[in-house]
Amino acid sequence: MIVYYKDSIRRFNLSSIKSLDYRFNRRLASLIMGGIIAPLSVVAYFKLELPGREMILYLVLGLALMVHGWRGRYMFILETNDGKREVWTTFQKNSQLHSLIREFYSKPRIRQ
């Protein structure tokens, strides 16, 4: 099975795919950076008496980063039998990906 993703071609053997997962993840780096910048700008304004315009700018930047991180994104994760993981975050119209998902879930499985 051939899947096109971000100007690259990925080839997968259907029998080597262990699992497919589509889930929502938060952006931790943005959450952490925003959580550090926003309160420090408030502390710097009141304790160090730094210029208000700059500190308001940093406060807005920190809050915007926190909102961006909280909004998160959907991720498609493909795991193969040999332990390799492919994580895709952006999706275009990709009929090959849809056919891969359809074939993976229609293949017969051994139930335990």
N, CA, C and O atoms as a GROMACS GRO file, in nm:
protein
  448
    1MET      N    1   0.085  -0.117   0.000
    1MET     CA    2   0.000   0.000   0.000
    1MET      C    3   0.090   0.123   0.000
    1MET      O    4   0.186   0.130   0.077
    2ILE      N    5   0.062   0.218  -0.084
    2ILE     CA    6   0.139   0.341  -0.095
    2ILE      C    7   0.056   0.456  -0.041
    2ILE      O    8  -0.060   0.472  -0.079
    3VAL      N    9   0.115   0.536   0.048
    3VAL     CA   10   0.047   0.653   0.106
    3VAL      C   11   0.134   0.774   0.079
    3VAL      O   12   0.255   0.772   0.104
    4TYR      N   13   0.074   0.881   0.027
    4TYR     CA   14   0.144   1.007   0.002
    4TYR      C   15   0.117   1.099   0.120
    4TYR      O   16   0.002   1.123   0.157
    5TYR      N   17   0.226   1.152   0.178
    5TYR     CA   18   0.211   1.241   0.293
    5TYR      C   19   0.320   1.348   0.287
    5TYR      O   20   0.438   1.315   0.288
    6LYS      N   21   0.280   1.474   0.280
    6LYS     CA   22   0.373   1.588   0.280
    6LYS      C   23   0.484   1.570   0.178
    6LYS      O   24   0.602   1.573   0.214
    7ASP      N   25   0.450   1.553   0.055
    7ASP     CA   26   0.545   1.542  -0.056
    7ASP      C   27   0.640   1.423  -0.044
    7ASP      O   28   0.747   1.424  -0.104
    8SER      N   29   0.603   1.323   0.032
    8SER     CA   30   0.684   1.202   0.038
    8SER      C   31   0.595   1.081   0.018
    8SER      O   32   0.473   1.087   0.038
    9ILE      N   33   0.657   0.974  -0.022
    9ILE     CA   34   0.583   0.850  -0.048
    9ILE      C   35   0.622   0.749   0.059
    9ILE      O   36   0.740   0.721   0.080
   10ARG      N   37   0.523   0.694   0.126
   10ARG     CA   38   0.546   0.590   0.228
   10ARG      C   39   0.483   0.461   0.178
   10ARG      O   40   0.369   0.460   0.131
   11ARG      N   41   0.556   0.352   0.189
   11ARG     CA   42   0.505   0.221   0.146
   11ARG      C   43   0.486   0.133   0.270
   11ARG      O   44   0.574   0.121   0.354
   12PHE      N   45   0.369   0.071   0.278
   12PHE     CA   46   0.338  -0.017   0.389
   12PHE      C   47   0.283  -0.148   0.336
   12PHE      O   48   0.201  -0.150   0.244
   13ASN      N   49   0.327  -0.257   0.394
   13ASN     CA   50   0.268  -0.386   0.366
   13ASN      C   51   0.152  -0.402   0.464
   13ASN      O   52   0.170  -0.386   0.584
   14LEU      N   53   0.036  -0.434   0.414
   14LEU     CA   54  -0.083  -0.439   0.499
   14LEU      C   55  -0.068  -0.541   0.611
   14LEU      O   56  -0.121  -0.520   0.720
   15SER      N   57   0.002  -0.650   0.586
   15SER     CA   58   0.018  -0.752   0.690
   15SER      C   59   0.116  -0.708   0.799
   15SER      O   60   0.117  -0.767   0.907
   16SER      N   61   0.198  -0.606   0.774
   16SER     CA   62   0.294  -0.562   0.874
   16SER      C   63   0.239  -0.452   0.965
   16SER      O   64   0.308  -0.410   1.058
   17ILE      N   65   0.117  -0.406   0.941
   17ILE     CA   66   0.059  -0.302   1.025
   17ILE      C   67  -0.003  -0.364   1.149
   17ILE      O   68  -0.090  -0.451   1.139
   18LYS      N   69   0.042  -0.318   1.265
   18LYS     CA   70  -0.008  -0.371   1.392
   18LYS      C   71  -0.133  -0.297   1.438
   18LYS      O   72  -0.232  -0.360   1.476
   19SER      N   73  -0.129  -0.163   1.434
   19SER     CA   74  -0.244  -0.087   1.481
   19SER      C   75  -0.252   0.048   1.411
   19SER      O   76  -0.151   0.103   1.367
   20LEU      N   77  -0.373   0.099   1.404
   20LEU     CA   78  -0.401   0.233   1.355
   20LEU      C   79  -0.476   0.307   1.466
   20LEU      O   80  -0.564   0.250   1.530
   21ASP      N   81  -0.440   0.432   1.489
   21ASP     CA   82  -0.506   0.507   1.595
   21ASP      C   83  -0.522   0.652   1.551
   21ASP      O   84  -0.432   0.708   1.488
   22TYR      N   85  -0.634   0.709   1.583
   22TYR     CA   86  -0.662   0.849   1.551
   22TYR      C   87  -0.710   0.912   1.681
   22TYR      O   88  -0.818   0.879   1.731
   23ARG      N   89  -0.630   1.004   1.736
   23ARG     CA   90  -0.665   1.060   1.866
   23ARG      C   91  -0.630   1.208   1.876
   23ARG      O   92  -0.558   1.262   1.792
   24PHE      N   93  -0.682   1.269   1.979
   24PHE     CA   94  -0.661   1.411   2.005
   24PHE      C   95  -0.552   1.426   2.109
   24PHE      O   96  -0.556   1.362   2.214
   25ASN      N   97  -0.453   1.511   2.081
   25ASN     CA   98  -0.344   1.536   2.175
   25ASN      C   99  -0.329   1.685   2.197
   25ASN      O  100  -0.347   1.765   2.105
   26ARG      N  101  -0.296   1.722   2.319
   26ARG     CA  102  -0.267   1.862   2.351
   26ARG      C  103  -0.122   1.892   2.314
   26ARG      O  104  -0.040   1.800   2.306
   27ARG      N  105  -0.092   2.018   2.291
   27ARG     CA  106   0.045   2.059   2.258
   27ARG      C  107   0.114   2.102   2.388
   27ARG      O  108   0.097   2.214   2.435
   28LEU      N  109   0.192   2.012   2.443
   28LEU     CA  110   0.251   2.035   2.574
   28LEU      C  111   0.355   2.146   2.575
   28LEU      O  112   0.363   2.221   2.673
   29ALA      N  113   0.433   2.159   2.471
   29ALA     CA  114   0.536   2.263   2.469
   29ALA      C  115   0.472   2.402   2.477
   29ALA      O  116   0.520   2.488   2.551
   30SER      N  117   0.365   2.423   2.403
   30SER     CA  118   0.297   2.553   2.408
   30SER      C  119   0.233   2.577   2.545
   30SER      O  120   0.239   2.688   2.598
   31LEU      N  121   0.173   2.474   2.602
   31LEU     CA  122   0.113   2.488   2.734
   31LEU      C  123   0.217   2.524   2.840
   31LEU      O  124   0.194   2.612   2.924
   32ILE      N  125   0.330   2.457   2.836
   32ILE     CA  126   0.433   2.481   2.937
   32ILE      C  127   0.495   2.620   2.920
   32ILE      O  128   0.512   2.692   3.018
   33MET      N  129   0.528   2.656   2.796
   33MET     CA  130   0.589   2.787   2.773
   33MET      C  131   0.493   2.900   2.810
   33MET      O  132   0.533   2.998   2.873
   34GLY      N  133   0.366   2.886   2.772
   34GLY     CA  134   0.268   2.987   2.807
   34GLY      C  135   0.246   2.994   2.957
   34GLY      O  136   0.226   3.102   3.012
   35GLY      N  137   0.248   2.878   3.023
   35GLY     CA  138   0.232   2.874   3.167
   35GLY      C  139   0.349   2.935   3.243
   35GLY      O  140   0.334   2.973   3.358
   36ILE      N  141   0.463   2.943   3.180
   36ILE     CA  142   0.579   3.007   3.243
   36ILE      C  143   0.580   3.157   3.214
   36ILE      O  144   0.603   3.238   3.303
   37ILE      N  145   0.556   3.193   3.088
   37ILE     CA  146   0.566   3.334   3.046
   37ILE      C  147   0.459   3.421   3.110
   37ILE      O  148   0.489   3.530   3.158
   38ALA      N  149   0.334   3.375   3.111
   38ALA     CA  150   0.223   3.459   3.160
   38ALA      C  151   0.239   3.500   3.307
   38ALA      O  152   0.234   3.619   3.336
   39PRO      N  153   0.258   3.407   3.401
   39PRO     CA  154   0.271   3.451   3.540
   39PRO      C  155   0.400   3.529   3.569
   39PRO      O  156   0.401   3.618   3.654
   40LEU      N  157   0.508   3.495   3.498
   40LEU     CA  158   0.632   3.570   3.521
   40LEU      C  159   0.620   3.714   3.474
   40LEU      O  160   0.681   3.803   3.532
   41SER      N  161   0.541   3.738   3.369
   41SER     CA  162   0.522   3.876   3.325
   41SER      C  163   0.444   3.957   3.428
   41SER      O  164   0.472   4.076   3.448
   42VAL      N  165   0.348   3.894   3.493
   42VAL     CA  166   0.272   3.964   3.598
   42VAL      C  167   0.362   3.992   3.718
   42VAL      O  168   0.358   4.102   3.773
   43VAL      N  169   0.441   3.894   3.758
   43VAL     CA  170   0.533   3.913   3.870
   43VAL      C  171   0.636   4.021   3.838
   43VAL      O  172   0.667   4.104   3.922
   44ALA      N  173   0.688   4.019   3.715
   44ALA     CA  174   0.788   4.120   3.676
   44ALA      C  175   0.728   4.260   3.676
   44ALA      O  176   0.796   4.356   3.711
   45TYR      N  177   0.604   4.273   3.639
   45TYR     CA  178   0.540   4.405   3.637
   45TYR      C  179   0.525   4.461   3.778
   45TYR      O  180   0.556   4.577   3.803
   46PHE      N  181   0.476   4.376   3.870
   46PHE     CA  182   0.450   4.426   4.006
   46PHE      C  183   0.574   4.431   4.094
   46PHE      O  184   0.589   4.525   4.171
   47LYS      N  185   0.663   4.334   4.085
   47LYS     CA  186   0.778   4.328   4.175
   47LYS      C  187   0.900   4.403   4.121
   47LYS      O  188   0.970   4.470   4.197
   48LEU      N  189   0.925   4.394   3.991
   48LEU     CA  190   1.045   4.456   3.935
   48LEU      C  191   1.016   4.591   3.870
   48LEU      O  192   1.108   4.661   3.827
   49GLU      N  193   0.889   4.626   3.865
   49GLU     CA  194   0.845   4.752   3.809
   49GLU      C  195   0.899   4.775   3.668
   49GLU      O  196   0.951   4.882   3.637
   50LEU      N  197   0.886   4.674   3.585
   50LEU     CA  198   0.925   4.685   3.444
   50LEU      C  199   0.814   4.755   3.367
   50LEU      O  200   0.701   4.762   3.416
   51PRO      N  201   0.842   4.807   3.248
   51PRO     CA  202   0.742   4.882   3.171
   51PRO      C  203   0.615   4.800   3.145
   51PRO      O  204   0.620   4.683   3.108
   52GLY      N  205   0.501   4.866   3.167
   52GLY     CA  206   0.372   4.799   3.157
   52GLY      C  207   0.339   4.749   3.019
   52GLY      O  208   0.282   4.641   3.005
   53ARG      N  209   0.374   4.825   2.915
   53ARG     CA  210   0.342   4.782   2.779
   53ARG      C  211   0.410   4.652   2.742
   53ARG      O  212   0.350   4.563   2.682
   54GLU      N  213   0.535   4.640   2.779
   54GLU     CA  214   0.608   4.518   2.748
   54GLU      C  215   0.552   4.399   2.827
   54GLU      O  216   0.539   4.289   2.773
   55MET      N  217   0.520   4.421   2.953
   55MET     CA  218   0.470   4.311   3.034
   55MET      C  219   0.330   4.267   2.990
   55MET      O  220   0.298   4.149   2.996
   56ILE      N  221   0.248   4.362   2.944
   56ILE     CA  222   0.117   4.324   2.890
   56ILE      C  223   0.136   4.243   2.762
   56ILE      O  224   0.062   4.147   2.738
   57LEU      N  225   0.233   4.281   2.681
   57LEU     CA  226   0.264   4.206   2.560
   57LEU      C  227   0.304   4.062   2.595
   57LEU      O  228   0.257   3.967   2.532
   58TYR      N  229   0.392   4.047   2.694
   58TYR     CA  230   0.433   3.913   2.737
   58TYR      C  231   0.317   3.834   2.798
   58TYR      O  232   0.306   3.713   2.778
   59LEU      N  233   0.231   3.903   2.871
   59LEU     CA  234   0.114   3.836   2.929
   59LEU      C  235   0.022   3.784   2.819
   59LEU      O  236  -0.023   3.670   2.826
   60VAL      N  237  -0.004   3.866   2.719
   60VAL     CA  238  -0.089   3.824   2.607
   60VAL      C  239  -0.023   3.710   2.530
   60VAL      O  240  -0.090   3.616   2.490
   61LEU      N  241   0.108   3.719   2.510
   61LEU     CA  242   0.181   3.612   2.442
   61LEU      C  243   0.170   3.480   2.520
   61LEU      O  244   0.144   3.376   2.461
   62GLY      N  245   0.189   3.486   2.651
   62GLY     CA  246   0.179   3.365   2.733
   62GLY      C  247   0.040   3.306   2.731
   62GLY      O  248   0.024   3.184   2.722
   63LEU      N  249  -0.062   3.391   2.740
   63LEU     CA  250  -0.200   3.341   2.735
   63LEU      C  251  -0.233   3.282   2.598
   63LEU      O  252  -0.302   3.181   2.589
   64ALA      N  253  -0.183   3.345   2.491
   64ALA     CA  254  -0.206   3.293   2.357
   64ALA      C  255  -0.139   3.156   2.339
   64ALA      O  256  -0.196   3.066   2.277
   65LEU      N  257  -0.019   3.141   2.393
   65LEU     CA  258   0.048   3.010   2.387
   65LEU      C  259  -0.028   2.904   2.465
   65LEU      O  260  -0.038   2.789   2.421
   66MET      N  261  -0.083   2.942   2.579
   66MET     CA  262  -0.160   2.846   2.657
   66MET      C  263  -0.287   2.803   2.584
   66MET      O  264  -0.323   2.685   2.584
   67VAL      N  265  -0.355   2.898   2.521
   67VAL     CA  266  -0.476   2.864   2.444
   67VAL      C  267  -0.440   2.775   2.326
   67VAL      O  268  -0.511   2.679   2.296
   68HIS      N  269  -0.331   2.809   2.258
   68HIS     CA  270  -0.286   2.729   2.143
   68HIS      C  271  -0.256   2.585   2.186
   68HIS      O  272  -0.292   2.491   2.117
   69GLY      N  273  -0.190   2.569   2.299
   69GLY     CA  274  -0.159   2.436   2.348
   69GLY      C  275  -0.282   2.360   2.394
   69GLY      O  276  -0.290   2.239   2.375
   70TRP      N  277  -0.377   2.429   2.453
   70TRP     CA  278  -0.498   2.364   2.502
   70TRP      C  279  -0.587   2.318   2.387
   70TRP      O  280  -0.655   2.215   2.398
   71ARG      N  281  -0.588   2.394   2.277
   71ARG     CA  282  -0.670   2.357   2.161
   71ARG      C  283  -0.623   2.225   2.102
   71ARG      O  284  -0.705   2.147   2.056
   72GLY      N  285  -0.494   2.199   2.101
   72GLY     CA  286  -0.439   2.072   2.057
   72GLY      C  287  -0.459   2.044   1.910
   72GLY      O  288  -0.485   2.134   1.830
   73ARG      N  289  -0.446   1.915   1.876
   73ARG     CA  290  -0.462   1.871   1.737
   73ARG      C  291  -0.491   1.722   1.734
   73ARG      O  292  -0.466   1.650   1.830
   74TYR      N  293  -0.545   1.679   1.622
   74TYR     CA  294  -0.569   1.537   1.602
   74TYR      C  295  -0.447   1.475   1.536
   74TYR      O  296  -0.385   1.535   1.449
   75MET      N  297  -0.414   1.354   1.577
   75MET     CA  298  -0.299   1.284   1.523
   75MET      C  299  -0.339   1.145   1.478
   75MET      O  300  -0.420   1.078   1.542
   76PHE      N  301  -0.283   1.103   1.366
   76PHE     CA  302  -0.304   0.970   1.314
   76PHE      C  303  -0.175   0.892   1.337
   76PHE      O  304  -0.068   0.933   1.291
   77ILE      N  305  -0.184   0.780   1.409
   77ILE     CA  306  -0.066   0.703   1.446
   77ILE      C  307  -0.077   0.563   1.385
   77ILE      O  308  -0.176   0.493   1.405
   78LEU      N  309   0.026   0.524   1.311
   78LEU     CA  310   0.032   0.392   1.249
   78LEU      C  311   0.150   0.319   1.310
   78LEU      O  312   0.262   0.370   1.308
   79GLU      N  313   0.127   0.200   1.364
   79GLU     CA  314   0.234   0.123   1.427
   79GLU      C  315   0.249  -0.009   1.353
   79GLU      O  316   0.151  -0.078   1.326
   80THR      N  317   0.374  -0.043   1.320
   80THR     CA  318   0.400  -0.168   1.248
   80THR      C  319   0.443  -0.277   1.346
   80THR      O  320   0.470  -0.251   1.463
   81ASN      N  321   0.450  -0.400   1.295
   81ASN     CA  322   0.486  -0.514   1.381
   81ASN      C  323   0.630  -0.506   1.430
   81ASN      O  324   0.660  -0.560   1.536
   82ASP      N  325   0.718  -0.440   1.357
   82ASP     CA  326   0.857  -0.430   1.401
   82ASP      C  327   0.883  -0.311   1.492
   82ASP      O  328   0.999  -0.278   1.518
   83GLY      N  329   0.777  -0.245   1.541
   83GLY     CA  330   0.789  -0.139   1.641
   83GLY      C  331   0.802   0.001   1.587
   83GLY      O  332   0.812   0.095   1.666
   84LYS      N  333   0.801   0.019   1.457
   84LYS     CA  334   0.811   0.154   1.402
   84LYS      C  335   0.676   0.224   1.413
   84LYS      O  336   0.571   0.163   1.394
   85ARG      N  337   0.682   0.355   1.443
   85ARG     CA  338   0.560   0.435   1.453
   85ARG      C  339   0.567   0.552   1.356
   85ARG      O  340   0.669   0.620   1.348
   86GLU      N  341   0.459   0.573   1.284
   86GLU     CA  342   0.444   0.688   1.197
   86GLU      C  343   0.338   0.777   1.260
   86GLU      O  344   0.227   0.731   1.287
   87VAL      N  345   0.370   0.903   1.283
   87VAL     CA  346   0.275   0.997   1.342
   87VAL      C  347   0.251   1.107   1.240
   87VAL      O  348   0.343   1.177   1.199
   88TRP      N  349   0.125   1.122   1.199
   88TRP     CA  350   0.088   1.223   1.100
   88TRP      C  351  -0.007   1.321   1.165
   88TRP      O  352  -0.100   1.282   1.236
   89THR      N  353   0.016   1.450   1.140
   89THR     CA  354  -0.066   1.552   1.206
   89THR      C  355  -0.149   1.636   1.110
   89THR      O  356  -0.248   1.695   1.153
   90THR      N  357  -0.112   1.643   0.985
   90THR     CA  358  -0.190   1.722   0.890
   90THR      C  359  -0.246   1.630   0.783
   90THR      O  360  -0.183   1.532   0.743
   91PHE      N  361  -0.364   1.664   0.739
   91PHE     CA  362  -0.432   1.576   0.645
   91PHE      C  363  -0.481   1.656   0.526
   91PHE      O  364  -0.548   1.758   0.542
   92GLN      N  365  -0.448   1.609   0.409
   92GLN     CA  366  -0.506   1.661   0.287
   92GLN      C  367  -0.602   1.555   0.237
   92GLN      O  368  -0.622   1.452   0.302
   93LYS      N  369  -0.662   1.580   0.121
   93LYS     CA  370  -0.744   1.475   0.061
   93LYS      C  371  -0.650   1.365   0.019
   93LYS      O  372  -0.575   1.380  -0.077
   94ASN      N  373  -0.654   1.255   0.089
   94ASN     CA  374  -0.560   1.147   0.066
   94ASN      C  375  -0.638   1.017   0.050
   94ASN      O  376  -0.667   0.949   0.149
   95SER      N  377  -0.671   0.984  -0.072
   95SER     CA  378  -0.752   0.863  -0.095
   95SER      C  379  -0.673   0.737  -0.061
   95SER      O  380  -0.733   0.636  -0.023
   96GLN      N  381  -0.540   0.740  -0.075
   96GLN     CA  382  -0.460   0.622  -0.040
   96GLN      C  383  -0.467   0.594   0.109
   96GLN      O  384  -0.473   0.478   0.150
   97LEU      N  385  -0.466   0.698   0.190
   97LEU     CA  386  -0.475   0.679   0.335
   97LEU      C  387  -0.612   0.622   0.372
   97LEU      O  388  -0.621   0.534   0.458
   98HIS      N  389  -0.716   0.672   0.308
   98HIS     CA  390  -0.850   0.619   0.335
   98HIS      C  391  -0.861   0.472   0.293
   98HIS      O  392  -0.923   0.393   0.363
   99SER      N  393  -0.801   0.437   0.181
   99SER     CA  394  -0.806   0.297   0.138
   99SER      C  395  -0.722   0.208   0.230
   99SER      O  396  -0.758   0.092   0.252
  100LEU      N  397  -0.611   0.261   0.283
  100LEU     CA  398  -0.531   0.184   0.379
  100LEU      C  399  -0.612   0.155   0.505
  100LEU      O  400  -0.611   0.043   0.555
  101ILE      N  401  -0.682   0.256   0.556
  101ILE     CA  402  -0.766   0.236   0.675
  101ILE      C  403  -0.876   0.136   0.647
  101ILE      O  404  -0.902   0.046   0.728
  102ARG      N  405  -0.941   0.150   0.534
  102ARG     CA  406  -1.050   0.060   0.496
  102ARG      C  407  -1.001  -0.084   0.484
  102ARG      O  408  -1.065  -0.176   0.535
  103GLU      N  409  -0.886  -0.105   0.418
  103GLU     CA  410  -0.833  -0.241   0.402
  103GLU      C  411  -0.785  -0.299   0.534
  103GLU      O  412  -0.801  -0.418   0.558
  104PHE      N  413  -0.725  -0.214   0.620
  104PHE     CA  414  -0.676  -0.263   0.749
  104PHE      C  415  -0.791  -0.316   0.834
  104PHE      O  416  -0.780  -0.423   0.894
  105TYR      N  417  -0.902  -0.242   0.839
  105TYR     CA  418  -1.012  -0.285   0.924
  105TYR      C  419  -1.101  -0.390   0.859
  105TYR      O  420  -1.185  -0.449   0.927
  106SER      N  421  -1.085  -0.414   0.729
  106SER     CA  422  -1.164  -0.519   0.666
  106SER      C  423  -1.087  -0.651   0.657
  106SER      O  424  -1.144  -0.753   0.617
  107LYS      N  425  -0.960  -0.651   0.695
  107LYS     CA  426  -0.882  -0.775   0.687
  107LYS      C  427  -0.923  -0.868   0.801
  107LYS      O  428  -0.950  -0.823   0.912
  108PRO      N  429  -0.927  -1.000   0.774
  108PRO     CA  430  -0.968  -1.096   0.879
  108PRO      C  431  -0.868  -1.098   0.993
  108PRO      O  432  -0.747  -1.087   0.972
  109ARG      N  433  -0.919  -1.113   1.114
  109ARG     CA  434  -0.832  -1.114   1.232
  109ARG      C  435  -0.861  -1.239   1.316
  109ARG      O  436  -0.969  -1.297   1.312
  110ILE      N  437  -0.759  -1.277   1.391
  110ILE     CA  438  -0.773  -1.389   1.484
  110ILE      C  439  -0.810  -1.329   1.618
  110ILE      O  440  -0.735  -1.248   1.672
  111ARG      N  441  -0.922  -1.366   1.671
  111ARG     CA  442  -0.969  -1.313   1.800
  111ARG      C  443  -0.922  -1.405   1.911
  111ARG      O  444  -0.925  -1.528   1.897
  112GLN      N  445  -0.880  -1.346   2.022
  112GLN     CA  446  -0.831  -1.428   2.135
  112GLN      C  447  -0.934  -1.432   2.244
  112GLN      O  448  -0.912  -1.495   2.347
   0.00000   0.00000   0.00000
